[in-house]
């Protein structure tokens, strides 16, 4: 069964969502509780912007493997896309309970806090993300965005410049 999951993941990474979906269903036909296949199927639906369906699949994956921080982080991302910020925050926080050094989840929690207008809390999350991954350009960029909302433009520019230094082709930081 590992080979089917590997093929499905590779298809997903290539952007061949129909193939990834078909392979996930094939795996789930023989192993209905396969959490990784359920999770990947959720990601396929989210990639198609069918977030509610994606949420259903990832939630099923979590029912079978509740201690996977990546599942919770991805479920948080799906909830963010639907505008359900409290649910997104709950899952980002759960991911961080499970893996406190998960820089991407800290960044995502910051984005959710920023979307709520809680810029200081967002900045704290970006600081945590950078504590665990000092090369995380997106966290610098998002920190800069939060600072702009607080009218701290000089400090924001420093974070945008840091993002560009870390990732020179990072277009968002150039804006």
Wavefront OBJ file of the C-alpha trace (Angstrom):
o trace
v 0.000 0.000 0.000
v 2.981 2.289 0.542
v 3.654 2.339 -3.197
v 0.161 3.630 -3.994
v 0.478 6.401 -1.421
v 3.891 7.358 -2.784
v 2.471 7.489 -6.300
v -0.454 9.597 -5.087
v 1.857 12.022 -3.304
v 4.084 12.317 -6.359
v 1.044 12.987 -8.567
v -0.134 15.659 -6.111
v 3.294 17.293 -6.120
v 3.258 17.351 -9.936
v -0.161 19.010 -9.864
v -1.880 15.954 -11.308
v -4.791 16.159 -8.910
v -7.124 13.750 -10.698
v -4.470 11.037 -10.625
v -3.686 11.727 -6.959
v -7.385 11.573 -6.115
v -7.875 8.294 -7.994
v -4.891 6.712 -6.258
v -6.125 7.852 -2.838
v -9.535 6.333 -3.508
v -7.830 3.135 -4.683
v -5.898 2.944 -1.436
v -8.972 3.768 0.652
v -10.955 1.017 -1.082
v -8.617 -1.547 0.447
v -7.756 0.362 3.637
v -10.605 2.784 4.526
v -8.901 4.139 7.646
v -5.585 4.998 5.985
v -4.955 8.382 7.578
v -2.290 9.535 5.123
v -4.552 8.792 2.149
v -7.448 10.623 3.845
v -5.170 13.589 4.533
v -3.775 13.691 1.006
v -7.273 13.487 -0.428
v -8.157 16.501 1.711
v -5.188 18.379 0.309
v -6.273 17.491 -3.236
v -9.701 18.999 -2.602
v -8.180 22.084 -0.984
v -5.873 22.537 -3.974
v -9.020 22.569 -6.128
v -10.475 25.246 -3.819
v -13.114 22.778 -2.573
v -12.218 23.645 1.000
v -15.275 22.218 2.746
v -14.677 18.825 1.150
v -11.002 19.088 2.005
v -11.900 19.875 5.615
v -14.067 16.761 5.763
v -11.271 14.503 4.498
v -8.567 16.001 6.728
v -10.905 15.792 9.719
v -11.347 12.085 9.011
v -7.575 11.691 8.873
v -7.277 13.387 12.277
v -9.896 11.029 13.711
v -7.539 8.154 12.869
v -4.276 9.928 13.694
v -5.072 12.764 16.137
v -1.479 13.517 17.095
v -0.144 14.492 13.685
v 0.812 18.193 13.720
v 0.889 18.390 9.917
v -2.736 17.272 9.682
v -3.779 19.952 12.159
v -1.729 22.620 10.383
v -3.263 21.744 7.029
v -6.748 21.676 8.527
v -6.044 25.122 9.949
v -5.059 26.313 6.472
v -8.301 24.965 5.027
v -10.344 26.694 7.736
v -8.439 29.934 6.983
v -9.475 29.684 3.341
v -13.135 29.483 4.414
v -12.755 32.493 6.698
v -13.360 30.461 9.846
v -10.505 32.006 11.821
v -11.351 30.577 15.268
v -11.297 27.042 13.839
v -8.074 27.775 11.981
v -6.445 29.115 15.143
v -7.600 26.112 17.143
v -5.892 23.729 14.726
v -2.707 25.797 14.411
v -2.484 25.845 18.204
v -3.060 22.093 18.322
v -0.283 21.576 15.778
v 1.997 23.651 18.006
v 1.030 21.692 21.104
v 2.087 18.569 19.261
v 5.249 20.083 17.773
v 6.285 23.359 19.452
v 9.137 24.013 16.992
v 6.857 23.831 13.917
v 7.836 27.142 12.271
v 5.225 26.922 9.512
v 2.422 26.482 12.046
v 3.705 29.503 14.009
v 3.654 31.524 10.790
v 0.165 30.320 9.928
v -1.072 31.155 13.425
v 0.384 34.622 12.932
v -1.488 34.977 9.646
v -4.746 34.010 11.336
v -4.113 36.485 14.167
v -3.283 39.170 11.632
v -6.508 38.436 9.739
v -8.336 39.049 13.029
v -6.566 42.381 13.414
v -4.471 41.144 16.357
v -1.168 42.432 15.041
v 0.905 42.150 18.229
v -0.141 38.522 18.650
v 0.693 37.942 14.991
v 4.147 39.446 15.484
v 4.741 37.138 18.427
v 3.898 34.156 16.209
v 6.281 35.349 13.486
v 9.016 35.779 16.119
v 8.423 32.184 17.198
v 8.546 30.973 13.597
v 11.877 32.715 13.089
v 13.233 31.381 16.366
v 12.822 27.875 14.956
v 13.697 28.699 11.353
v 15.777 31.884 11.016
v 15.801 31.499 7.205
v 12.011 31.622 6.880
v 11.552 34.548 4.471
v 7.756 34.387 4.530
v 7.718 34.936 8.306
v 9.830 38.085 7.868
v 7.486 39.285 5.140
v 4.396 38.643 7.263
v 6.009 40.335 10.253
v 6.613 43.349 8.009
v 2.954 43.340 6.990
v 1.839 43.321 10.634
v 4.192 46.184 11.404
v 2.726 48.203 8.526
v -0.721 47.798 10.079
v 0.755 49.263 13.266
v 2.338 52.148 11.281
v 5.868 50.960 12.107
v 7.120 51.381 8.574
v 10.875 51.615 9.184
v 10.877 48.373 11.138
v 8.635 46.778 8.500
v 11.126 47.695 5.775
v 13.851 45.913 7.741
v 11.807 42.721 7.741
v 11.015 43.010 4.039
v 14.722 43.516 3.338
v 15.556 40.486 5.467
v 13.018 38.431 3.498
v 14.605 39.558 0.227
v 18.096 38.822 1.518
v 16.991 35.305 2.449
v 15.063 34.763 -0.775
v 16.038 37.286 -3.490
v 13.202 36.304 -5.842
v 10.559 36.694 -3.134
v 8.194 38.950 -5.060
v 5.835 39.732 -2.170
v 8.632 41.308 -0.154
v 9.513 43.589 -3.078
v 6.055 45.190 -3.041
l 1 2 3 4 5 6 7 8 9 10 11 12 13 14 15 16 17 18 19 20 21 22 23 24 25 26 27 28 29 30 31 32 33 34 35 36 37 38 39 40 41 42 43 44 45 46 47 48 49 50 51 52 53 54 55 56 57 58 59 60 61 62 63 64 65 66 67 68 69 70 71 72 73 74 75 76 77 78 79 80 81 82 83 84 85 86 87 88 89 90 91 92 93 94 95 96 97 98 99 100 101 102 103 104 105 106 107 108 109 110 111 112 113 114 115 116 117 118 119 120 121 122 123 124 125 126 127 128 129 130 131 132 133 134 135 136 137 138 139 140 141 142 143 144 145 146 147 148 149 150 151 152 153 154 155 156 157 158 159 160 161 162 163 164 165 166 167 168 169 170 171 172 173 174 175
